[in-house]
Amino acid sequence: MSGKIVLLASATSLLALAAPAFAQAPTAADVAKAQARAAATVKAMKPEEKTILTKGIMPLPLFPNAPKPPADAVAGAGYIPGIARLGVPALKESDASLGVAYVMGLRKDGSTAMPSGVAQAATWNPEILYKGGATIGAEARAKGFNVLLAGGVNLTRDPRNGRTFEYLSEDPLLSGTLVGEAIRGIQSNGIISTIKHWALNGQETGRKFVDIRIAEPAARESDILAFQLGIERGQPLSVMCAYNKVNGDQACASDWLLNKVLKKDLGWKGFVMSDWGAVPGVEAAINGLDQQSGAELDKGVFFTDVLAAKAKADPKWAARVDDMNQRILTAIYAAGLDKNDAKPGGAIDYDAHAKVAEEAAKQAIVLLKNSGNVLPLAKNAKRIAVIGGYANSGVLSGGGSSQTNPVGGPKAAIPLGGDGPWAAFSAQHYHGTAPLTAIQAQAKNAEVTYRDGSIIADAVDQAKKSDVAIVFATKWSTEGQDHADFSLPNGQDALIAAVTAANPRTIVVLETGNPVAMPWLGSAAAVLEAWFGGMRGGDAIASVLFGETNPSGHLPITFPASADQLPRQKVDGYWDFEPNFMGDPPTPDTKVTADYNIEGSDVGYRWFARKGQKALFPFGYGLSYTSFEQGGLNVKGLTASFTVKNTGQKAGATVAQLYLTKRGGEAKQRLVGFARVELAAGEAKPVSVTIDPRLLADWTPKGWVVKAGDYSFALGEDAERLGQSVTVKMPAKLVKD
C-alpha cells in the first residue's frame, strides 16, 4: 500500500511554469509489459552478447588508462554499449538530482541548476519536486543522455554528512513522497532514473568501507521505508547500490539488501547498477547486482569475461546472467529508449526552466527568526550594507558528482588545491544571479554597499552607517567529505557577531547544505536559511527579503543545538585517517563501524522526541510574514481531516503536519501526513490526509504489524510545537505491501 496525501484545498500551482515532459512516466503496468518483451530478447541473445549490458565505463578523460570514449558517447558519468543486432540502444548516463552535471566543464555547456535536494525538500511540495525532475530530465534528454543518476533519498542520520545537501530529509514519509515525484518527473521524459544509494548510506567518511550496523526492523522502519515509498510512487527503473557495508557485507554485494529485500520483498523489477568503484568482485552478481558501473574505478572488471566464464560453467550463474539482462532490458523497454532514444542537440528552453528553479528556491527558503518584524524590508530603505558570502558573484552550490552550473559556468570558483583526476571537484562554485544585484533591483532608490567580510572592521563600519545590514554566511559541502562540526568556516561567526553588535537590524542569510551552529542567534534581528539556492537563488533571496515572496519553507532536517544531542557525537572514523574523494581505505585493514542501533528507526526528530531534547530549530519549523492556525482534527480509520486558516493580514502558505504521538500509551513520534496549503488573508481550507498504516506499524518476521490499541495524533507547527490531539482505537492488522 502506498502512502497517499490528498489536499482538498487547491495547493500551490506551478502550471504556469512550463512542464517539459516527453511522455507519461512509466507505470507498474508498463514495467510488466516491458518485462515480457525483455524475456523474449534475452532468448534471442548470443552468449557473447550477454555481458555487453552488464558493464559500463566512464567516458571521461580522467585517468591515464581510461578507455577511449566510443564515438556515440556523451561526456558524462557512464556509458554502456548497446546491441545493434537486436535494436538495443546504448545507455548514456549523467549525474545527478540537481541538474545535468557539469563534469568539470568537459562538455563546454551548462544546465539549469536546481536548488539542492535538502532545499527542495524544505518546500514540502511534491509538485515542486515533480517539476524539477521533469526539467532536469528534459535537459538530460536534449543533451543526449537516457539515464539520469538521480533520486538520492538516504535519510539524514548524521547532519554532518557531506551529501546531506544532495539528499532530502530525515523522515521516511517526506523523503519517499518527494523522491517519488522527482523520479516521476524525470522519467516523464522517456529516460531512466535511478533511486540511490541503496542503502543506509549515511556518511562520506570511509564511505567505501564503513560498516553500518543495524537491526532489520529498524532499517525497514526508516531508511528502507523511504526507498520503498519512493519506489512505489516513482517507479524508478534502476536502483544504484551504495558504497558502504551493511551488517558486514558491501551494499553492492549484499544478498539481503539486493535479493531478499529489494527484489523479493519489494517485488521490484528493474536493474541494480553499482555506484562507481563499489563492486568487490564477481560474486556481487549472484548476490543481486545487475550492472558494474564505471568499471575502471573497481579493482577489476568482473562483469564481462569473468562473469561469462561463470555462466558457461554453472547453470545457476547462466540463469543469473539471463536475469541481469532481462532486468536491464525491462528498464530500456519501459522507458521506450529503443523507440525514442535521446540524441544530442535537442532544444532547451532555459528561460522556462530557470523559472522552475526560481520558484523552487523561493518556496525552499526558511525564515528562522524575525524579531520585531524587521522583515520584510521596505523598498524605500535609504542605505543597505551587504556583507560576505560572495554575494556580489552568485550563490554557493554543493560539490562533487552532482555539481551543476548554468550556461557560462560558475561566476566564481575557489580552488581548494590538490592534484590528480579528482582535484577539479575540489572547488567551491558560486553561480547564478548575484544576491547583491537582486537586492539592488528591489531597492532601486537605496544606496547599497558591499564588503566581502574579510576585514571585519570595514564590515562593521559599513553596518554602522546603514539602516540595515545583510550578512551572507556560507558553508560548502561536498561529496567525499563530512563536516567535523557545525561551526561556520573562515571566521564568519566572529564577523556576524561584530556586525550584529554594530547594527541591531542585521539579517543573516545562510547558504548551507547542512545545519550550522548560531552562537550569534540572540543578537541577529532575522535569519534566513537559503540553502544552496540554484541558478536563481539570488533572486529568490531578494524576493523574500523584500516581501514579494512570503516565506513558506519548513525545515526537512533538525538543526541540533550541539553535537552532544546526536546519537554519535562525532562522525565515525572522522579523526582516524586522511579522507579522500573516493573513500578508499588507506590500508587494507582499516576498519570503521557506525552503530545505527543506537537510534534504530528513531532518526532525527524521533531521536530528539525519544530523548526529550530541544533542538536549536526542530524538524518542520518555519516562520511566515503572516500567521496560521490549525484545528478541527478528526481521525477516522486511516483518514485524518482538519482545517487550516490564515489568521494574518497577508497571503501565504504553510505546511500542515500530522504526527503520531502515542501508541498504546507509549510515546512514539512519527510524521504520518503533511500538506502544503496556500491561503489568502483570512481564508480557511479543509485538508484531508490518508495515513499509510506502515507508519503506525512495527516490522516483524511476518511483515508490517499494526498493534491493537489507542493511537494518539496531533497537529503540529513543527515536530516540537504540537497542537490539538485526538486518540482513536486501532484494530490489530497485518499490512501487506
Buried (B, 14 or more C-beta within 10 A) or exposed (E): EBBBBEBEBEBBEBEEBBBBBBEEBBEEEBBEBBBEBBBEBBEEBEEEBBBBBBBBBBBBEBEEEBEEBEEBBBBBBBBBBBBEEBEBBBBBBBBBBBBBBBBBBBBEBBBBBBBBBBBBBBBBBBBBBBBBBBBBBBBBBBBBBBBBBBBBBBBBBBBBBBBBBBBBBBBBBBBBBBBBBBBBBBBBBBBBBBBBBBBBBBBBBBBBBBBBBBBBBBBBBBBBBBBBBBBBBBBBBBBBBBBBBBBEBBBBBBBBBBBBBBBEBBEBBBBBBBBBBBBBBBBBBBBBBBBBBBBBBBEEBBBBEBBBEBBEEEEEBBEBBBBBBBBBBBBBBBBBBBEBBBEBEBEBBBEBBBBBBBBBBBBBBBBBBBBEEBBBBEEEBEBBBBBBBBBBBBBBBBBBBBBBBBEEBBBBBEEEEEEEBBBBBBBBBBBBBBBBBBBBBBBEEBBBBBBBBEEBEEBBBBBEBBBBBBBBBBBBBBBBBBBEEBBBEEEBBBBBBBBBBBBBBBBBBBBBBBBBBBEBBEBBBBBBBBBBBBBBBBBBBBBBBBBBBBBBBBBBBBBBBEBEBBBBEBBBBBEEBEBBBBBBBEEEEEEBBBEBEBBBBBBBBBBBBBEEBEBBBBBBBBBBBBBBBBEBBEBEEBBBBBBBBBEBEBBBBBBBBBBBBBBEEEEBBBBBBBBBBBBEEEBBBEBBBBBBBBBBBBBEEEBBBBBEBEBBBBBBBBBBEBBBBBEEEBEEBEBEE
